[in-house]
Amino acid sequence: MDLSEGDLVITLPRIDQMRSPAGTIKAGLVGVVVETEPKFDNQNVYGVLIDGKVYYLFRDEIEKVEKK
């Protein structure tokens, strides 16, 4: 499943295993995809706006909330 700008997503439990500044990112947070083009190590990352900050997350760290 591809993600597009404007899609609502939720962070998955896998995110709890990642190091983040002061534990600001954790499972169950809802955000909106604002960027889809960035790449890291030849993999797509997604800019996700959560609580006014953009976090760059891999596809396996987020799940689309709405299904079409």
C-alpha positions as CSV (number, residue, x, y, z in Angstrom):
1,M,0.0,0.0,0.0
2,D,1.4,3.4,-1.0
3,L,1.1,6.5,1.1
4,S,0.2,9.9,-0.4
5,E,0.4,13.4,1.0
6,G,-2.6,14.1,3.2
7,D,-3.1,10.4,4.4
8,L,-3.7,9.9,8.1
9,V,-1.3,7.4,9.6
10,I,-0.6,5.9,13.0
11,T,2.8,4.9,14.4
12,L,3.3,1.2,15.0
13,P,4.8,-0.6,18.0
14,R,8.1,-1.0,16.0
15,I,8.7,2.7,16.6
16,D,9.2,2.1,20.3
17,Q,12.4,0.2,19.5
18,M,13.9,3.3,17.8
19,R,15.8,6.0,19.6
20,S,14.1,9.3,19.5
21,P,14.8,12.6,21.2
22,A,13.4,12.3,24.8
23,G,11.1,9.5,23.7
24,T,8.8,11.9,21.8
25,I,7.8,9.3,19.2
26,K,6.0,6.2,20.4
27,A,3.4,3.8,19.1
28,G,-0.2,4.9,18.7
29,L,0.5,8.5,17.6
30,V,-1.6,9.8,14.8
31,G,-0.2,12.1,12.1
32,V,-0.6,13.3,8.5
33,V,1.8,12.5,5.7
34,V,3.3,15.8,4.4
35,E,6.2,14.5,2.3
36,T,6.6,11.4,0.2
37,E,9.7,12.0,-1.9
38,P,12.7,11.9,0.6
39,K,15.0,8.9,0.4
40,F,17.4,7.4,3.0
41,D,19.8,4.6,2.0
42,N,17.7,4.1,-1.2
43,Q,14.5,3.6,0.8
44,N,11.5,5.9,0.8
45,V,10.9,7.7,4.0
46,Y,7.8,9.7,4.8
47,G,7.5,13.1,6.4
48,V,4.8,12.8,9.0
49,L,3.4,15.8,10.9
50,I,2.7,14.9,14.5
51,D,2.0,17.5,17.1
52,G,3.4,20.3,14.9
53,K,6.7,18.6,14.1
54,V,7.7,16.7,11.0
55,Y,9.3,13.3,11.6
56,Y,10.8,11.2,8.8
57,L,9.6,7.6,9.2
58,F,10.1,4.4,7.2
59,R,7.0,2.6,5.8
60,D,7.2,-0.2,8.4
61,E,7.0,2.3,11.3
62,I,3.6,3.7,10.2
63,E,0.2,2.4,9.0
64,K,-2.5,4.1,7.1
65,V,-5.6,4.9,9.3
66,E,-8.1,5.2,6.5
67,K,-8.7,2.4,4.0
68,K,-10.2,3.2,0.7
